Amino acid sequence: MRIDTLLMGGLLSAADLAAVLLLFVAWLGIGWLTERPPAGRPSVSVLMTRFRREWMLHFLTREPRIFDGNILASLREGTAFFASACMIATGGILALIGNTEQLRGLAREFDLERGTALLWELKLLVTMFFVVNAFLKFVWSHRLFGYCAVMMAAVPNDPADPSARDRAMQAADLNITAARSFNAGLRSVYFAIGSLGWLAGPWALILGTAVVLFVTWRREFASTSRRVILRSLPAAALPAHAAPPPSAPARPRP
């Protein structure tokens, strides 16, 4: 159903439309800012990419490498847990969409009864959008961590092997990409929770969006964990032993 039809039919007010628009703008905006922060104020997600690359550099010379495998297994377990939770949440939302009378009865108890069953279904669909998006991100992150595990297994045991460093850097890039998808999934979960405020009205949705936006921004740009990470930050460039060999100087022309 078109937005103008919902507005003309009285199902959506201008405040509802503005609140939903703010929700999606905040979600897209904080995602963009987190992954592409200003050069002078990197986010926690961006800072951790340096440590992920340094991890793979130490992985080259670590014997045995069971420790690294255990870390990667714990990362995959985290993505699997959140993916399973999103599946359960999706099933619960679908059940509510099929029977909105329970929600409408609860709303009447709190004097929040507004609109028809179609409007309640629309509100739940917005929440389900974020939950499903989070599920897809977590599943893809889980698969990328699997690719990273295979790439780590392909790193030669001899650090002096010409392909060892390249394989380790490939594993680092896959690890970084998987973490990026995992972080995107977490943001979707946060905004799914914030979107539930719409059940209480547009102003509650605006408040929920503002709270989620502030919490997300603070954890990425003003948290204690960020200050701890900045204490000993690896260099942005690769260390000398991991950098590619210098090219041979060009021979002067006669």
Buried (B, 14 or more C-beta within 10 A) or exposed (E): EEEEEBBEEEBBBEEBBEBBEBBBEBBEEBBEBBBEBEEEEBBBBBBBBBEBBBBBBEBBEEEEBEEBBEEBEEBBEBBBEBBEBBBEBBEEBEEBBEEBEEBBEEBEEEEBEBBEEEBBBBBBEBBBBBBBBBBBBBBBBBBBBBBBBEBBEEBBEEBEEEEBBEBBBBBBBBBBBBBBBBBBBBBBBBBBBBBBBBBBBBEBBBBBBBBBBEEBBEBBBEBEEBEEBEEEEBEEEBEEEBEEEEEEEEEEEE
